[in-house]
Amino acid sequence: MPESLHVNGRDYLWPHDPTVVVCIDGCAPAYLEAAMAAHAMPFLREMIDRGTDLRAECVIPAFTNPNNLSILTGVPPAVHGICGNYVLDPSNGEAVMMNDPRFLRCGTIPAAFAAAGARVAVITAKDKLRALLGHGLIPAVGRAVCFSAECADAATVATHGIADVTDLLGRPVPSVYSAELSELVLAAGVTLLEQQAWDLMYLSTTDYIQHKHAPGTPTADAFYAMLDRHLARLDALGATIAITADHGMSAKHDAAGQPRVVYLQTLLDERMGPDRCRVILPITDPYVVHHGALGGFALVYLSDPADVEPARKHLSEDPGIREVLTRTEGCARFGLPLDRQGDLMVLAVDDTTLGTRAQDHDLSQLTEPLRSHGGPSEQGVPMLLNRRCDPARVPTPLRNFDAFHLALNATR
Ligand SMILES: [Zn+2]
């Protein structure tokens, strides 16, 4: 095996322990701090005392797909291409889900290691991410495995490198809207590591709990206590563990519990006339029960370039909007691909979300006051390791997509 691998412009040392990167979806650092304060995460408290306790910045838009792909590739969306869950396909102007590997512009770190002979496992909660996360991994039993908790019972040796996952774990497939979906990801990681010493593992949970429950609430603390028990087992199995998040999570409601929303399509249609623009919400995905497709980041596509400045002015006047950037400004600041952005990039203020029109959003299923993500208010994420990192090898600013770098290059 090689001493190191060069992947997407960065060098990664070959793992000498099983190396596990855990992405806790929607894990604002406050969740861990509150759970540790409530003595719900005794392992994590002990782990950071002997390991590394850092904060990092996620990618903007602070959404799931762009950040999971950044962590897995070690580079920003300008390089890997995945900049939302949902985008306008510039080739045909159609709004499409960006969960197809054809949108991916580089390979992943686990796929590169697998191709060089490492034993690699990638496990995600929701199946929407599986094709992207597993891109380039050629399934092989005991060598290259990728499956989702959501469709664990559909995994086959030929397509996922593993079969009979529910029997193996002794757990049924949980509801896609549950804490158990994330628990299955961690439990599967533990079980696989008990069977053999995998070289690289990526475990990615879902933010269903964080969308509904604030840090320090009993349900959130119980969720983190569950994670703590599994993390302790990974540590006991000798793994080097790096824990980060795809994005944070903030309250987006008023004192009465009603969601704070700026409906951008309505606003621009009223000020500029109909059919001048199209608002795209890159948070949109098939699982909208917990956020109603409302997040802190939106794109505006204008049919007439002369509308860019007037639209920017109208949007900037709304108190719910933090900042409006042109495509060039936004891509330069956030490291995003120029050909996959709108003419304008809109960021909401901390406690507010962006929608299209009220009638486009089904909020009837929001059973708790809205919590969501997307902008700079959710950019801070944890970066915790169970080993000490050499400070000279910690990048500044530290990004969540430095997780594999820290785990492989900075812990020895
Ligand atoms: Zn997420």
Boltz pocket constraint, residues with backbone or C-beta under 6 A from the ligand:
constraints:
  - pocket:
      binder: B
      contacts: [[A, 25], [A, 26], [A, 63], [A, 64], [A, 65], [A, 207], [A, 246], [A, 247]]
      max_distance: 6.0
